[in-house]
Structure formats: structure tokens, C-alpha cells
């Protein structure tokens, strides 16, 4: 299991002079957990990110998942991929607790699930992701400390895991890479429903 976890940990970081901190940049399918005074960031379209933290221990983590579950034909081989909500949430919570957080103290903030591809009315991946995340938190009885879900804008999320502070910037443009990613997610979801 250790190999699975390390291969999904966010790998890219840089030093941000404005924030005067190391920044861990999460890409889709990645997560990161820390008790250090650093910052985690990601950019979301229809994807969802959960920021989980224990305010009493100063430990937190973030994930970035693409879809609630793998396509039916890939369920067996992809069920333990952080690209999918159930596993991404489970592994994030497990790793935060492994680092020393106390489960009963955990708080979560949820972000993303935007309908950034405005012409995608038949199948709103962002709404499906947001609904999954809200249901997961309720089912697992984790305190929901805040959320900014759905809407039409991509978001940049900046998370301070030591204290649980999150800054959200709604991006008023549609970067081409986000739109291309959204089209790929739509194709995956259509295949999943058709099977």
C-alpha cells in the first residue's frame, strides 16, 4: 500500500515569495498531507478538492479528484486511484489520521464542481462530483466547516493545512486546458453511463 500512496502524493512544489512559504501544487488524482507551515494549491474545473484538517493538531491535507467513481469497465483495476472520489477521500482521511490527527476533530471544506463547460447540460460532471463529496462527508459524519461548490467558474484553491484557512479565487476566464480536461471527463462519464 505504501507504493500506491507515494505515487499519488503531489510531487510538484515551489517557493512563493509573496506567501513566504513552500507551495505544494496538486494535480488531478493527487493528494498531500502535512503538519508543516506550507501551502497547498490546486485549480479546479468540474473536479472537486477536499481540504481536511484537525485544528487541535495542526495537521491537514488536500485531494483533487476527477470523478466520483471509475467507469464500470475499469472498476476493478482503478478502484484504488485517487482520481476517483471514494478512494481519494478515504486515503486523504486515512493519511491525515496516520500523521496524528484525531478523527473526531476532523473538519472538511469542499471546493469545485463547476459547470465550466456551459454547453454541457445533459451531463454535469461538476454537479455529480459536488453531490458525491457532500454525501460522503455526511455519510462519514465529518464536520463540514465550509464549501464553495458548483457555479460556472473554475477556481484556484489555496489551503493552509496548519490552521485550515482556505482562500478561493474564482477564475473568470476559461483556460483552454480546463475546457479540454472537461471534455475528456465528459467522454469518460458518457462511456460509464452507456455501459
C-alpha positions as CSV (number, residue, x, y, z in Angstrom):
1,X,0.0,0.0,0.0
2,X,2.9,2.4,0.7
3,X,3.9,2.4,-3.0
4,X,0.3,3.2,-4.1
5,X,0.2,6.2,-1.7
6,X,3.5,7.6,-2.6
7,X,2.8,7.5,-6.3
8,X,-0.3,9.6,-5.8
9,X,1.2,12.2,-3.5
10,X,1.6,15.6,-5.1
11,X,5.2,15.8,-6.4
12,X,5.5,19.4,-7.6
13,X,6.4,22.2,-5.2
14,X,7.9,25.7,-5.4
15,X,8.7,28.6,-3.1
16,X,6.2,31.5,-3.3
17,X,7.9,34.8,-2.3
18,X,4.6,36.6,-1.7
19,X,3.3,33.9,0.7
20,X,6.9,33.3,2.0
21,X,6.2,29.6,2.0
22,X,6.7,26.4,0.1
23,X,3.7,25.7,-2.1
24,X,2.6,22.1,-3.0
25,X,0.8,22.1,-6.3
26,X,-1.8,19.3,-6.6
27,X,-2.7,18.0,-10.0
28,X,-5.8,15.8,-10.7
29,X,-5.6,12.5,-8.9
30,X,-3.1,13.7,-6.3
31,X,-3.3,14.4,-2.6
32,X,-0.9,15.8,0.0
33,X,-0.9,15.7,3.8
34,X,1.3,17.9,6.1
35,X,1.8,19.3,9.6
36,X,4.3,21.9,8.2
37,X,3.8,25.6,7.7
38,X,3.3,25.3,4.0
39,X,0.6,25.9,1.4
40,X,-1.3,23.5,-0.9
41,X,-2.9,24.8,-4.1
42,X,-4.8,23.4,-7.0
43,X,-7.0,24.7,-9.8
44,X,-10.4,23.1,-10.3
45,X,-13.0,23.0,-13.1
46,X,-15.6,20.2,-12.6
47,X,-13.2,18.4,-10.3
48,X,-13.6,18.6,-6.5
49,X,-10.9,19.2,-3.8
50,X,-11.4,18.4,-0.2
51,X,-9.4,20.2,2.5
52,X,-9.4,18.1,5.6
53,X,-7.7,19.2,8.8
54,X,-7.5,18.8,12.6
55,X,-7.4,22.2,14.2
56,X,-6.2,20.9,17.5
57,X,-3.2,19.1,16.0
58,X,-2.3,21.5,13.1
59,X,-2.4,18.7,10.6
60,X,-4.2,18.9,7.2
61,X,-4.4,17.6,3.7
62,X,-5.9,18.2,0.3
63,X,-7.0,16.0,-2.5
64,X,-8.1,16.7,-6.1
65,X,-10.4,14.1,-7.7
66,X,-11.9,14.0,-11.2
67,X,-15.0,11.7,-10.9
68,X,-17.0,10.1,-8.2
69,X,-16.1,6.6,-9.3
70,X,-14.2,4.8,-12.1
71,X,-16.1,3.8,-15.3
72,X,-17.8,0.4,-14.9
73,X,-15.4,-1.4,-17.2
74,X,-12.4,-0.1,-15.1
75,X,-13.8,-0.5,-11.6
76,X,-11.6,-3.4,-10.6
77,X,-8.3,-2.0,-11.8
78,X,-9.0,1.6,-10.9
79,X,-10.8,1.3,-7.6
80,X,-7.8,2.4,-5.6
81,X,-7.0,5.5,-7.7
82,X,-7.1,9.0,-6.1
83,X,-8.6,10.2,-9.4
84,X,-11.9,8.9,-8.0
85,X,-13.8,10.4,-5.1
86,X,-14.4,7.4,-2.8
87,X,-10.8,6.4,-2.7
88,X,-9.5,10.0,-2.8
89,X,-11.5,10.8,0.3
90,X,-10.7,7.6,2.1
91,X,-7.0,7.9,1.5
92,X,-6.8,11.5,2.5
93,X,-8.6,10.9,5.8
94,X,-6.5,7.8,6.5
95,X,-3.3,9.7,5.9
96,X,-4.3,12.7,8.0
97,X,-5.1,10.4,10.9
98,X,-1.8,8.4,10.3
99,X,0.1,11.7,10.7
100,X,-1.5,12.3,14.1
101,X,-4.9,13.9,13.5
102,X,-7.8,12.8,15.7
103,X,-10.8,11.6,13.7
104,X,-13.4,13.2,15.9
105,X,-11.7,16.6,15.5
106,X,-11.6,16.5,11.7
107,X,-13.1,19.3,9.7
108,X,-13.6,19.4,5.9
109,X,-14.0,22.1,3.4
110,X,-15.1,21.2,-0.2
111,X,-14.5,23.2,-3.4
112,X,-15.0,22.9,-7.1
113,X,-17.6,21.0,-9.1
114,X,-18.0,23.9,-11.5
115,X,-20.0,23.6,-14.7
116,X,-17.2,25.3,-16.6
117,X,-18.3,23.9,-20.0
118,X,-21.5,25.8,-20.3
119,X,-22.9,23.8,-23.1
120,X,-22.7,20.6,-21.1
121,X,-26.3,20.5,-19.9
122,X,-27.1,16.8,-20.4
123,X,-24.4,15.6,-18.0
124,X,-23.0,18.0,-15.4
125,X,-19.9,16.3,-14.1
126,X,-19.2,19.1,-11.6
127,X,-22.6,18.6,-10.0
128,X,-22.1,14.9,-9.8
129,X,-18.7,15.4,-8.1
130,X,-20.2,18.0,-5.7
131,X,-23.1,15.8,-4.8
132,X,-20.8,12.9,-4.2
133,X,-18.5,14.9,-1.9
134,X,-21.4,16.3,0.2
135,X,-22.9,12.8,0.5
136,X,-19.5,11.3,1.5
137,X,-19.0,13.9,4.3
138,X,-22.5,13.3,5.6
139,X,-22.1,9.5,5.4
140,X,-18.8,9.5,7.2
141,X,-20.0,12.0,9.8
142,X,-17.2,14.5,9.3
143,X,-17.8,18.1,10.3
144,X,-18.4,20.2,7.2
145,X,-16.7,23.5,8.0
146,X,-17.4,25.2,4.6
147,X,-17.9,24.7,0.9
148,X,-17.9,26.5,-2.4
149,X,-19.4,24.1,-4.9
150,X,-20.9,24.1,-8.4
151,X,-21.5,27.5,-10.2
152,X,-19.9,28.1,-13.6
153,X,-16.4,29.2,-12.8
154,X,-13.1,27.4,-12.4
155,X,-11.4,28.0,-9.0
156,X,-7.9,28.3,-7.7
157,X,-7.8,26.9,-4.1
158,X,-5.0,27.8,-1.6
159,X,-5.1,25.8,1.6
160,X,-3.0,26.4,4.8
161,X,-3.1,23.0,6.5
162,X,-1.8,24.1,9.9
163,X,-4.9,26.2,10.6
164,X,-7.4,25.2,8.0
165,X,-7.6,28.6,6.3
166,X,-8.6,28.4,2.6
167,X,-8.6,31.1,0.0
168,X,-10.7,30.7,-3.1
169,X,-10.2,32.7,-6.3
170,X,-12.9,32.3,-9.0
171,X,-11.3,32.4,-12.4
172,X,-13.4,34.5,-14.8
173,X,-11.7,33.1,-17.8
174,X,-11.9,29.6,-19.3
175,X,-8.4,28.4,-19.7
176,X,-8.1,26.1,-22.8
177,X,-6.6,23.3,-20.7
178,X,-9.5,23.3,-18.3
179,X,-12.0,23.1,-21.1
180,X,-10.1,20.3,-22.8
181,X,-10.0,18.4,-19.4
182,X,-13.7,18.9,-19.1
183,X,-14.4,17.4,-22.5
184,X,-12.3,14.4,-21.6
185,X,-14.2,14.0,-18.3
186,X,-17.5,14.2,-20.2
187,X,-16.4,11.5,-22.5
188,X,-15.4,9.2,-19.6
189,X,-18.7,9.8,-17.9
190,X,-20.7,9.1,-21.1
191,X,-18.9,5.8,-21.5
192,X,-19.6,4.9,-17.9
193,X,-23.3,5.6,-18.3
194,X,-23.6,3.8,-21.6
195,X,-22.1,0.6,-20.3
